[in-house]
Amino acid sequence: MELKPNYYMICEELDMLTEQSLLVTEKPRLIAVSKMQPEERVDALLEAGHRVFGENRLQEAVLRWEERRKRHKDIQLHFLGVLQTNKAAEVVAFFDAIHSVDRPKLASHLAKAMKEQSRALPCYIQVNTGEEPQKSGVLPADLPDFFTYCRELELNVVGLMCLPPAGLNPAPHFALLRQMAITHQLPRLSMGMSGDWQTAVRMGATDIRIGTALFGERGT
Ligand SMILES: *Cc1c(COP(=O)(O)O)cnc(C)c1O
C-alpha cells in the first residue's frame, strides 16, 4: 500500500492550489477520513505526522482512537456522520468538532451536552444543497431560521458543510454553500472529498474531508 506517497502528493497539491486560489487565504485543513480503513493505514498516516482525522460512527471511532490518543495527545477528531440525539453527549465528549448538525432536536441535544461538559466544540451546519430527499442536512431555504435557532442555543457554529449530489458537477453546490456562509458571516466551509476536493479548494473550502484518495478503498 503506497500510502505515504498519496499523502505527500495530496499535501503538495494542496499547497499549490492554496497558493493559486484567489478565494483561499489560508491552507485548508485536511481531514483524513479513516472510517472503515485498516489499522495499519491509519498508523502509517500517524507516522507521517498527520493528526486530523474524520469518523462517521461513534463506536468505531472510540475503538480506533481511544488508545492512539493516549500515545498522541494532539490528535483531532472530527465527527462527520449522521448523529442520533441519544449519542450526542458521547460524541461531544469524544470528538473535537462536529460537521453534521442538521436538525433542531439534534442542535438542542448538542447544546445541552456542551454546556454540561463545558466543551464548546466547533460545529458546522450540514446543508442539503441538492435538496435530495434521502440526504440529511437542512434545506437552503431553512438555513436562516435554523442558524438563528442554533445561535439562541449558543451553539458554537463556525461554518457550513455539504455533500453535493453524486454524479453532478459539484461546483454550483460549493458556490451556493460559500454564498450562504458569507451571508451568515460564517468563516468555515467544510466541502470537498476524494473526487472533488481540488474544485472545493478553488472555491474557498477551509476543511476538506478525504478518505479513499488518501487511504485507498474502504473495507466493509
Ligand atoms: C466518507 C466521507 C467522506 C470521505 O469520502 P471519500 O470519497 O472516501 O473521500 C467525506 N465526508 C463525509 C461526510 C463522509 O461520510
The ligand as an SDF file (V2000), in Angstrom:
LIG
                    3D

 15 15  0  0  0  0  0  0  0  0999 V2000
  -16.8720    9.0410    3.9060 C   0  0  0  0  0  0  0  0  0  0  0  0
  -16.9930   10.5030    3.9160 C   0  0  0  0  0  0  0  0  0  0  0  0
  -16.0190   11.3210    3.3220 C   0  0  0  0  0  0  0  0  0  0  0  0
  -14.8140   10.7750    2.5730 C   0  0  0  0  0  0  0  0  0  0  0  0
  -15.2050   10.2320    1.3470 O   0  0  0  0  0  0  0  0  0  0  0  0
  -14.1150    9.8140    0.2270 P   0  0  0  0  0  0  0  0  0  0  0  0
  -14.8970    9.8380   -1.0270 O   0  0  0  0  0  0  0  0  0  0  0  0
  -13.6320    8.4710    0.6040 O   0  0  0  0  0  0  0  0  0  0  0  0
  -13.0460   10.8240    0.2490 O   0  0  0  0  0  0  0  0  0  0  0  0
  -16.1730   12.6910    3.4230 C   0  0  0  0  0  0  0  0  0  0  0  0
  -17.2170   13.2400    4.0590 N   0  0  0  0  0  0  0  0  0  0  0  0
  -18.1800   12.5020    4.6310 C   0  0  0  0  0  0  0  0  0  0  0  0
  -19.3100   13.1770    5.3240 C   0  0  0  0  0  0  0  0  0  0  0  0
  -18.0990   11.1160    4.5780 C   0  0  0  0  0  0  0  0  0  0  0  0
  -19.0760   10.3880    5.1370 O   0  0  0  0  0  0  0  0  0  0  0  0
  1  2  1  0
  2  3  1  0
  2 14  2  0
  3  4  1  0
  3 10  2  0
  4  5  1  0
  5  6  1  0
  6  7  2  0
  6  8  1  0
  6  9  1  0
 10 11  1  0
 11 12  2  0
 12 13  1  0
 12 14  1  0
 14 15  1  0
M  END
$$$$
